[in-house]
Amino acid sequence: MPLLGAHQSIAGGLHRALERGRAAGCAAVQLFTRSSRQWAARPLGEDDVRAFAAARAASVTHPGAHCGAGEAAGLGAAAHSLGEALGACRGYPATVALENTAGQGTQIGVRFDQLARLVAETRDGERLRVCVDTQHAFAAGYDMRSEDGYAAMVAELERTVGVERLVAFHLNDAKKGLGSRVDRHEHIGRGELGRGAFRRLLRDPHFHDLPMCLETPKTPDPDDHRDDRRNLAVLRRLLA
């Protein structure tokens, strides 16, 4: 059974994300290790680093954007940076998971074959893993709303990165239509993807034991778990 959870705030300390996840009824938690809105941050404490390593967690990252330099240049720069990061973390069981992007602007990592190229071109790239965001995939043109469309997406995953490389999913419905290249998340079942796509994914034996975390809209109060609970309840009904 997938480990269903949601992204949680680290306001008050990293440990607070885990406490909030428990309060929301999560079996898995995603968090930012520091604020995503600013570069400045206090260094992570040794206890936090040890706990992250012991959890064998994956640090999920977007591959970035080529900023007009072209896809090949963007992928090359990202592969170089990923190689530097992996080289600095030898001996750690935790690794980096590349997340597919929606394709806004000059983003790279939109299609699964681009993620496969990053794995191939990164020094020590066999350590890299993959996280699939359902809304990003839909915005990039992967249509999971039908049996055939879902099967085609999984087949492309297998042909490119390999399903065994997947370590997590981000479960988000879509505010915009198929192939929109717009990154806008919606509550499960209320968007363009619909419940059928999530039912197929949740029941797919390829992914039966993976963490699947919501990044759906919620109120600004980090301790208001009503939206997470509602979306988790929808997912659990689809899984039943």
HELIX and SHEET records of a PDB file:
HELIX    1   1 LEU A   14  ALA A   24  1                                  11    
HELIX    2   2 GLU A   46  ALA A   54  1                                   9    
HELIX    3   3 GLU A   71  ALA A   88  1                                  18    
HELIX    4   4 PHE A  112  GLU A  121  1                                  10    
HELIX    5   5 GLY A  125  ARG A  127  5                                   3    
HELIX    6   6 THR A  134  ALA A  139  1                                   6    
HELIX    7   7 GLU A  147  THR A  160  1                                  14    
HELIX    8   8 VAL A  163  ARG A  165  5                                   3    
HELIX    9   9 ARG A  195  LEU A  202  1                                   8    
HELIX   10  10 PRO A  205  PHE A  207  5                                   3    
HELIX   11  11 ARG A  226  LEU A  239  1                                  14    
SHEET    1   A 7 ALA A  28  GLN A  30  0                                        
SHEET    2   A 7 LEU A   3  HIS A   7  1                                        
SHEET    3   A 7 PRO A 211  LEU A 214  1                                        
SHEET    4   A 7 LEU A 166  LEU A 171  1                                        
SHEET    5   A 7 ARG A 129  ASP A 133  1                                        
SHEET    6   A 7 THR A  95  GLU A  99  1                                        
SHEET    7   A 7 ALA A  58  THR A  61  1                                        
SHEET    1   B 2 ASP A 173  ALA A 174  0                                        
SHEET    2   B 2 HIS A 185  GLU A 186 -1                                        
END                                                                             
